[in-house]
Amino acid sequence: MSESRPNVLVIMADQLPPHVLGAYGHPQVQTPHIDALAEQGVVFENAYTNFPLCVPARMSMLTGRLAHHIDCWDNAMELPARIPTVAHYMRAAGYDAILAGKMHFIGPDQLHGFSERVVTDIYPSSFAWTPDWLRGERYRPTGINMRAVVDAGTCVRSLQMDYDDEVEHLGIQKIYDLARFAEKPFFLTVSFTHPHSPFMTHQRHWDLYRHDEIVMPRVAPIEVEALDTMSRWLHYAHAADKHTITEEHVRTARHAYYGMCSYVDDKVGRIMSAMRETGLLDRTLVVFCSDHGEMLGERGMWYKQSFFEWSCRVPLIAHFPGSFAARRIDAPVSLVDLVPTLLDLAHETAAPLDGMSLTRLMGGARDPGAAPAEVISEYTGEGVCAPCRMIRRGPYKYVYTHGHPPMLFDLDRDPDELRDLAGQPEASAVESELHSALLAGWDPEHVNRQCLQSQKERLFIHGATDGEPNWAFRARPDDGSRYVRNASAIGTKLKARYPFVEPTPFER
């Protein structure tokens, strides 16, 4: 292997905001192994997802292109096999490309350039979760609701534990195999589904935290009548009107979530131990990230799908001490920057991408050209009824919901996003500038038509074929029926909880 071309190990968590990591300043959550990566690595303080929902976020990250450029609108949208991914690019550069764990590919192409997958996926590969904007925001194909919050707590076993233990085992086995048999550099992705809801953790991780000391939300719930349009849509999309969420519900869900973060951190520690004992670590760039965040009760909101910081900011840590000194970078970046960064290190070129290489920033460059001028995040998935988009430029974040009032925040002065500057005279110049930048190359009317047509076609196919075909990747013969396939994610996970807990009935 050429010493100038490092191995690459990407470790992904699911639905993890940076706010809950010790490396980003949380005073309570115990994530010592992730914190150790950060101590010796490059920490991006303001990294964003380009779409706060699993499938489009991951497809943007893998392709280095924004979701509207690859027609990826929601959690039931396939990435066309003709679009190159980082796996294709890395293989062209002479790397092996291996995937262990969740990537949530939809459709018949379940590799998208990876030469090998060692584990099936946890979620449907079909059109089962197609939104239907014509039915409104209350239509929930994934089954999402507040039971994940009101029934939070401990368990001996969960579906997500089943999955992530399998991912860890086979991912570490692949590390040993690469150390023994690899003849060229590798690009290995190990992707977990924790700490994605529902909020359930084993007693040993629950016991790391005192229940009465759990750090609670900074921002109190906001009355429905005072919510912005997108948040009001999500209130009903998440069935928040069907349960009363008490302070104890919030405390218990947060307690379990903190335990789930420690569970993931344990796995990061064992992966890093395998890398260290095989001698691979000194020759490997390790990237830790997540696909999107989790509101975790801030503003009274849960899950993702919004552009508030807890939902759309992600941890991004690059660990390669032999090449990049430890530092923290404030400049806003996003997941689409990962592909050009890795290609830069692999000495490979690509077709025009929406991201830019971060290697100069990682090396300490401070000039404006070393960082992206702006960050874009989009949303057209389940829970909304029109195209939504966000732009972050400097300290300002501008949020656009098509056909509804925008929002503008100065994150330096208002990190909790409580003072909307849109329409205020003192912010008119900034608002006008960001509005124009947000709409550049993006036509919301055209996107709206594309989404509605795509939903219509996929809903027809899924209904006409009774949910078939089942495109689930099969690493073992029974993978077509394991985990969550053509059914509600919430319902399937609740049934797999052991000991079983009877779901709390809806109140209304």
C-alpha positions in Angstrom: 0.0 0.0 0.0 1.3 3.5 -0.8 1.9 5.4 2.4 0.5 8.5 0.6 -2.8 6.9 0.2 -4.3 5.9 3.6 -6.8 3.2 4.4 -10.2 4.8 5.2 -12.5 3.6 8.0 -15.9 5.4 8.3 -17.8 4.7 11.5 -21.4 5.9 11.4 -24.0 6.3 14.0 -27.7 6.9 13.3 -29.8 9.9 14.5 -27.0 11.3 16.7 -26.5 15.1 17.2 -23.1 16.3 18.3 -24.7 18.0 21.3 -24.8 14.7 23.3 -21.1 13.9 23.0 -18.5 14.7 25.5 -16.2 15.8 22.6 -18.7 18.5 21.8 -19.2 19.7 25.4 -22.0 17.6 26.9 -21.3 17.4 30.6 -22.9 14.0 31.2 -23.1 11.6 28.3 -20.2 9.0 28.6 -18.6 8.5 25.2 -14.9 8.1 26.1 -13.9 6.3 22.9 -15.5 8.9 20.6 -14.0 11.6 22.8 -10.5 10.0 22.4 -10.9 10.2 18.6 -11.7 13.9 18.9 -8.8 14.5 21.3 -6.3 13.4 18.6 -8.4 14.3 15.6 -9.9 17.2 13.6 -13.3 18.1 15.0 -15.8 19.9 12.8 -17.9 22.0 15.2 -20.5 22.9 12.7 -21.1 20.0 10.4 -24.6 19.5 8.9 -26.6 16.8 7.2 -27.8 17.7 3.7 -31.1 16.2 4.4 -32.4 15.4 8.0 -33.7 11.9 7.0 -31.9 8.6 6.7 -32.1 7.7 3.0 -31.5 11.1 1.3 -28.9 12.0 3.9 -26.9 8.9 3.2 -27.3 9.1 -0.6 -26.1 12.7 -0.5 -23.1 11.7 1.6 -22.2 8.8 -0.6 -22.5 10.7 -3.9 -21.2 14.1 -2.8 -24.3 15.6 -4.4 -27.4 17.3 -3.0 -30.6 15.3 -2.9 -32.4 17.3 -5.6 -29.5 16.6 -8.0 -30.0 12.9 -7.6 -33.8 12.9 -7.3 -33.7 11.5 -3.8 -36.8 12.8 -2.1 -37.6 10.6 0.9 -37.0 7.3 2.7 -38.5 5.2 -0.1 -36.5 6.6 -3.0 -33.9 4.6 -4.9 -30.5 6.0 -5.9 -30.1 5.3 -9.7 -27.4 2.8 -10.3 -25.9 5.1 -12.9 -24.8 7.6 -10.3 -21.3 7.1 -9.0 -20.8 6.8 -5.3 -17.7 7.2 -3.1 -17.4 3.4 -3.3 -17.0 3.5 -7.1 -14.5 6.3 -6.9 -12.4 4.6 -4.2 -12.4 1.4 -6.2 -11.2 3.3 -9.3 -8.4 4.6 -7.1 -7.3 1.1 -6.3 -9.1 0.5 -3.0 -11.3 -2.3 -1.7 -14.7 -1.0 -0.7 -16.6 -2.9 2.0 -19.8 -2.0 3.8 -20.8 -3.5 7.2 -24.2 -2.3 8.4 -26.9 0.2 7.6 -27.0 2.3 4.5 -30.7 2.0 3.6 -30.4 1.5 -0.2 -33.8 1.3 -1.9 -34.3 -0.7 -5.0 -32.5 -3.6 -6.8 -29.0 -2.1 -6.6 -27.9 -3.0 -3.0 -24.2 -2.4 -3.5 -23.8 0.9 -5.3 -20.2 0.4 -5.9 -19.2 -1.6 -2.8 -17.4 -4.7 -3.7 -18.7 -6.5 -0.6 -21.4 -6.2 2.0 -21.1 -8.4 5.1 -24.5 -7.6 6.8 -28.0 -7.1 5.5 -29.8 -3.8 6.2 -32.2 -3.2 9.0 -34.9 -1.3 7.0 -37.1 -1.9 3.9 -35.4 -1.7 0.5 -38.8 -1.3 -1.2 -41.3 1.6 -1.7 -43.1 0.7 1.5 -42.3 4.0 3.2 -43.4 6.3 0.3 -45.0 9.6 1.6 -48.2 10.9 0.2 -48.4 14.7 0.4 -52.0 14.5 -1.0 -53.0 12.8 2.3 -51.4 15.4 4.4 -48.8 15.5 7.2 -50.7 12.9 9.3 -50.0 10.1 6.9 -47.3 8.0 8.5 -46.0 5.1 6.3 -43.2 4.4 8.8 -45.6 4.3 11.7 -43.7 7.0 13.6 -45.5 8.2 16.8 -44.8 9.2 20.4 -44.8 5.7 21.8 -41.0 5.7 21.4 -41.0 8.4 24.0 -43.8 7.4 26.4 -42.7 3.7 26.5 -38.9 4.5 26.7 -36.8 2.6 29.3 -34.7 -0.5 29.7 -34.8 -3.8 27.9 -32.8 -7.0 27.9 -32.8 -7.1 24.1 -34.1 -5.0 21.2 -34.1 -5.4 17.5 -31.5 -2.7 17.2 -29.2 -4.5 19.6 -29.6 -7.6 17.5 -28.6 -5.6 14.4 -25.7 -3.6 15.8 -24.1 -6.5 17.6 -24.1 -8.3 14.2 -22.6 -5.3 12.5 -19.9 -4.9 15.1 -19.0 -8.6 15.0 -18.7 -8.8 11.2 -17.1 -5.4 10.9 -14.3 -6.4 13.3 -13.9 -9.7 11.6 -13.5 -7.8 8.4 -10.7 -5.7 10.0 -8.9 -8.9 11.0 -9.3 -10.2 7.4 -8.0 -7.0 5.9 -5.0 -7.1 8.2 -4.1 -10.6 7.2 -5.1 -10.8 3.5 -5.5 -7.3 1.9 -3.2 -6.5 -0.9 -4.4 -2.9 -1.5 -5.7 -0.1 0.6 -9.3 -0.4 1.9 -12.3 1.8 2.3 -14.4 0.2 5.1 -17.7 1.6 6.4 -19.1 0.3 9.6 -22.6 1.7 10.1 -24.8 1.3 13.2 -28.5 2.0 13.8 -28.1 3.2 17.4 -29.0 5.6 19.0 -32.0 5.8 16.6 -35.4 5.7 18.4 -37.2 3.9 20.1 -35.4 4.9 23.2 -34.5 1.6 24.8 -31.2 0.5 26.4 -29.8 -2.3 28.5 -29.7 -2.0 32.2 -25.9 -1.8 32.3 -25.9 1.3 30.1 -28.9 2.8 31.9 -26.9 2.4 35.2 -24.2 4.7 33.9 -26.5 7.6 34.7 -28.4 8.8 37.7 -32.0 9.3 36.7 -32.6 12.4 38.8 -29.5 14.1 37.3 -30.3 13.6 33.6 -29.6 16.8 31.6 -33.0 18.0 30.3 -33.8 20.1 27.2 -32.5 23.7 27.1 -35.6 25.0 25.3 -39.1 24.4 26.7 -42.0 23.0 24.5 -43.6 25.6 22.3 -47.4 25.8 22.0 -48.7 24.4 18.7 -50.4 27.7 17.8 -47.0 29.4 18.0 -45.1 26.9 15.9 -43.7 27.6 12.5 -45.3 25.8 9.6 -42.8 23.0 9.3 -42.8 22.3 13.0 -46.6 22.3 13.1 -46.7 19.8 10.3 -44.2 17.6 12.2 -46.2 17.8 15.4 -49.1 16.0 13.7 -46.8 13.8 11.5 -45.2 12.5 14.7 -48.7 11.9 16.3 -47.7 14.3 19.1 -51.3 15.3 19.4 -52.2 11.7 20.5 -50.1 11.6 23.7 -49.4 14.0 26.5 -45.6 14.0 27.0 -44.8 14.6 30.7 -41.5 15.8 32.2 -40.9 12.2 33.4 -41.4 10.9 29.8 -38.8 13.3 28.6 -36.4 12.4 31.4 -36.8 8.6 30.8 -36.4 8.9 27.1 -33.3 11.1 27.5 -31.9 8.7 30.1 -32.3 5.7 27.7 -30.9 7.7 24.8 -27.8 8.6 26.8 -27.4 4.9 27.5 -27.8 4.1 23.7 -25.0 6.6 23.0 -22.7 4.8 25.5 -23.6 1.5 23.8 -22.4 2.9 20.4 -19.3 4.3 22.0 -18.4 0.8 23.4 -18.6 -0.5 19.9 -16.3 2.3 18.6 -13.9 1.4 21.3 -13.8 -2.3 20.3 -13.4 -1.3 16.6 -10.5 1.0 17.4 -8.9 -1.7 19.6 -9.0 -4.1 16.6 -7.5 -1.5 14.4 -4.7 -0.8 16.9 -3.8 -4.4 17.6 -3.6 -5.3 13.9 -1.3 -2.4 13.3 -3.7 -0.8 10.8 -4.5 2.4 12.8 -1.3 4.3 12.0 -2.1 3.9 8.3 -5.8 4.7 8.4 -7.9 7.8 8.3 -10.9 7.2 10.7 -14.0 9.3 10.2 -16.8 9.3 12.7 -20.1 10.8 11.8 -23.9 10.4 11.8 -26.5 10.8 9.1 -28.6 13.4 11.0 -29.5 14.5 14.5 -32.3 14.0 17.0 -34.4 16.7 18.6 -34.6 14.8 21.9 -37.3 16.9 23.4 -35.8 20.3 22.6 -38.7 22.8 21.8 -41.0 19.8 22.7 -39.9 18.2 19.4 -38.6 14.7 18.8 -36.8 12.7 16.1 -35.5 14.6 13.0 -37.0 16.0 9.8 -36.5 19.7 10.8 -33.7 22.3 10.3 -33.2 23.1 13.9 -29.7 22.5 15.1 -30.4 19.3 17.1 -32.0 17.7 14.0 -29.7 18.9 11.2 -26.2 19.2 12.8 -24.1 16.1 13.0 -20.8 15.1 14.6 -17.9 14.9 12.1 -14.4 13.8 13.4 -11.4 13.0 11.2 -8.7 11.0 13.1 -5.3 10.6 11.3 -2.7 12.1 13.7 0.2 11.2 11.5 -1.1 13.6 8.8 -3.4 16.0 10.5 -2.8 17.6 13.9 -5.6 17.8 16.4 -7.7 20.9 15.9 -11.2 22.2 16.1 -12.8 23.9 13.0 -15.7 26.3 13.3 -16.4 26.8 9.6 -19.8 25.2 8.6 -19.3 22.1 6.5 -21.6 19.2 5.5 -21.7 15.5 4.6 -21.4 16.2 0.9 -17.9 17.3 1.6 -16.9 13.8 2.6 -16.6 12.4 -0.9 -14.2 15.1 -2.3 -12.2 14.9 0.9 -11.6 11.2 0.6 -10.9 11.4 -3.1 -8.3 14.1 -2.4 -6.5 11.8 -0.1 -6.8 8.9 -2.5 -5.5 11.0 -5.4 -8.6 10.4 -7.4 -10.8 12.8 -9.4 -14.5 12.8 -9.9 -17.3 14.5 -11.9 -18.4 17.8 -10.6 -19.7 17.4 -7.0 -21.7 19.6 -4.7 -19.2 19.3 -1.9 -15.5 20.4 -1.6 -12.5 18.8 -0.1 -11.8 19.7 3.5 -8.2 18.6 3.5 -6.9 22.2 3.5 -9.1 23.0 6.5 -7.9 19.8 8.2 -4.3 20.9 7.6 -4.8 24.2 9.3 -5.6 26.5 6.3 -7.5 29.7 7.4 -8.1 31.4 4.1 -11.8 31.7 2.9 -11.2 29.4 0.0 -10.4 26.5 2.3 -14.0 26.2 3.5 -17.4 25.9 1.8 -19.0 29.3 1.2 -22.3 27.9 2.5 -24.1 24.8 3.6 -27.4 23.6 2.1 -29.9 21.1 3.6 -33.1 20.0 2.0 -36.3 18.3 3.1 -39.1 16.7 1.0 -39.9 13.6 3.0 -42.6 12.2 5.2 -44.2 14.7 7.5 -44.3 17.8 5.4 -46.5 18.9 2.5 -44.2 21.0 0.4 -40.5 21.4 -0.5 -38.3 22.8 2.4 -34.8 24.1 2.3 -32.1 25.6 4.6 -29.0 27.6 3.9 -26.3 28.3 6.5 -23.8 31.1 5.6 -21.6 32.5 8.2 -23.6 32.9 11.5 -26.9 33.0 9.7 -29.4 30.2 9.0 -32.3 30.8 6.6 -35.2 28.3 6.5 -37.6 28.2 3.5 -40.9 26.4 3.5 -42.5 26.7 0.1 -45.7 28.8 0.2 -45.2 29.7 3.9 -43.2 32.3 5.9 -39.5 31.8 6.1 -37.3 31.9 9.3 -33.9 33.5 9.8 -31.6 33.0 12.8 -28.3 34.5 13.9 -26.7 31.4 15.5 -23.8 33.3 17.1 -26.2 35.5 19.1 -29.1 33.0 19.3 -27.8 29.4 19.4 -31.2 28.1 20.6 -33.0 29.6 17.6 -35.6 31.5 19.6 -35.5 34.9 17.8 -36.7 34.7 14.2 -35.3 37.7 12.3 -37.3 37.1 9.1 -39.2 40.3 8.3 -37.2 42.4 10.8 -35.9 45.7 9.2 -32.4 45.2 10.7 -32.0 41.8 9.0 -33.6 42.7 5.6 -30.4 42.8 3.7 -29.2 39.4 5.0 -32.6 37.9 4.5 -32.8 39.0 0.9 -29.3 37.8 0.1 -29.9 34.4 1.7 -33.3 34.0 0.0 -31.7 34.5 -3.4 -28.8 32.2 -2.6 -31.2 29.5 -1.4 -33.3 29.6 -4.6 -30.3 29.6 -6.9 -30.5 26.5 -9.1 -33.4 25.2 -7.1 -37.0 25.7 -8.3 -39.5 24.7 -5.5 -42.4 24.5 -7.9 -40.5 22.1 -10.1 -39.4 20.1 -7.0 -43.0 20.0 -5.8 -44.2 18.5 -9.1 -41.4 16.0 -9.2 -42.2 14.8 -5.6 -45.9 14.5 -6.2 -45.4 12.5 -9.4 -42.7 10.3 -7.9 -45.0 9.6 -4.9 -47.9 8.7 -7.2 -45.8 6.3 -9.2 -44.2 4.5 -6.2 -47.5 4.2 -4.3 -49.1 2.7 -7.4 -46.2 0.1 -7.8 -46.2 -0.8 -4.1 -49.9 -1.3 -4.0 -50.2 -3.1 -7.3 -47.5 -5.6 -6.3 -48.5 -6.1 -2.7 -45.2 -4.8 -1.5 -43.1 -6.9 -3.7 -40.4 -7.2 -4.9 -38.4 -7.4 -1.7 -35.0 -6.1 -2.6 -33.4 -6.6 0.9 -29.7 -7.4 0.6 -29.2 -11.1 1.5 -25.9 -11.8 3.3 -27.5 -15.0 4.6 -30.5 -16.9 3.2 -33.2 -15.7 5.6 -32.3 -12.0 5.3 -35.4 -11.3 3.3 -37.5 -11.6 6.4 -35.2 -10.5 9.2 -35.4 -7.0 10.8 -37.8 -4.4 9.4 -39.0 -5.1 5.8 -42.4 -4.0 4.4 -43.9 -2.9 7.8 -44.1 -0.2 10.4 -40.7 0.4 11.9 -42.1 1.3 15.3 -44.5 -1.7 15.4 -41.8 -4.2 14.5 -39.3 -2.8 17.0 -41.9 -2.8 19.8 -42.7 -6.4 19.2 -39.1 -7.4 19.3 -38.5 -5.7 22.7 -37.7 -8.2 25.4 -39.3 -8.3 27.9 -42.3 -7.2 25.9 -43.9 -3.9 27.0 -47.6 -3.4 26.0 -47.7 -0.1 24.0 -49.4 2.8 25.7 -52.7 3.4 24.0 -53.2 6.7 22.2 -55.1 9.2 24.4 -57.1 10.7 21.7 
